[in-house]
């Protein structure tokens, strides 16, 4: 297979994997970190819009984590080729969350590494992933973002306000998610974006290192 014919920028597989790990996986974390740096210092009227940006980055980080899991756990095609595909949606995320929950119940985080055929260099990330409470809760925001950017509205203001994200599927199904604008919710979103990005980068990094 001529991998340069299907990978962006005429990159070969190794070049693409390094670029993907360094930039595509890290971008949501970088954006989330910068939003968190300023969100509590800026005008309170911006809190809703900035929180929506945090949700967007957390959702992208989650989808890229699911993409790395899918690419590494199913080697029916080259990993790089699978990572070029559109990001997975809510159903793929739930499949991934089920695998994590099974490993957590068995108290065997290394099972995730075995499923991805990578070594124990990423064991800490697998352990942290198994200890993360709430993977399944990201299903709803993933579904809201899956058809494209949602409509953003803020009900109320300040930390007591509510962020409302709405969208619709091509079939006309309404999709809605609500979340508080409280400080702890904002911090949790930023932390989730960072965690998802870090775990995905660690797993893909272990694969890259294993290739030599």
Secondary structure, 3 states (H helix, E strand, C coil): CCHHHCCHHHCCHHHHHHHHHHHHHHHHHHHHHHHHHHHCCCCHHHHHHHHHHHHHHHHHHHHHHHHHHHHHHCCCCCHHHHHHCCCCCHHHHHHHHHHHHHHHHCCCCHHHHHHHCCCHHHHHHHHHHHHCCCHHHHHHHHHHHHCCCCEEEEECCHHHCEEEEEEECCCCCEEEEEEECCHHHHHHHHHHHHHHHHHHHHHHHHHHHHHC
